[in-house]
Amino acid sequence: MQKLIFTISIIALLSLPILVNGQTSFGIRGGYSVSSMSYRYSAGRPAVRTGGISAPTFAFVMEHFAGKNAGIQIEIQYLTLGYIQTDTLLVGTNQTELNYLKMPVLSNFYAGKGGRFHIKIGPHFGYLLNATDVQRDFEGPLFLPTYGTPEDNPRKFMYGLTAGAGLSKLFGKSTLEADLRFSYEFGRPETLDRIFDMNSTNIELTLTYLFRVAKLKTQK
């Protein structure tokens, strides 16, 4: 079911007539992200939710307007995911961070003129740059495993869906945007079947600055 939803989102994205006319802008996006994981250590067990990882995130952005109120946005983003897990009996904390190079490919829909409301949605892909076990105070089959050693062999490829909304303001050729985004990961770093099932989510609050570099004459 997840693969079907993901495939449909890609087809919907590619069906947009994004290169017929419009304008192109480049810029940067930065802010903070909060990620968390939930997992089941064996079949039939209830899900266990971990604490979140808060970390800065930044991206290089290309935005292209296909028309007056729709377009596409592609980013190259540095993002940290992971978890913080504590236990009331075993005093201590386990913390693991996963650093990714992520590429969201988002459809943009705008309403308004100088001040605009926007919605962005689409798939994302990514590659694991490194994994670090920042702190490890306890072990056991009921807890999430380590991912920071070569023996852990974490999965390198990530993919999922991203959706968000926000406000933007035009200043001549410049645009300033504020975004709140939510991402869900279909992939997972586990490759050794030490955990039965796990899910990762991420929330981002960011600001984006864009500068228009091209505008076709066909756009009014």
Secondary structure, 3 states (H helix, E strand, C coil): CHHHHHHHHHHHHHCCCCCCCCEEEEEEEEEEEEEEEEEECCCCCCCEECECEEEEEEEEEEEEECCCCEEEEEEEEEEEEEEEEECCCCCCEEEEEEEEEEEEEEEEEEEECCEEEEEEEEEEEEEEEEEEEEEECCCCCCCCCCCCCHHHCCCCEEEEEEEEEEEEEEECCEEEEEEEEEEEECCCCCCCCCCCEEEEEEEEEEEEEEEEEEECCCCC
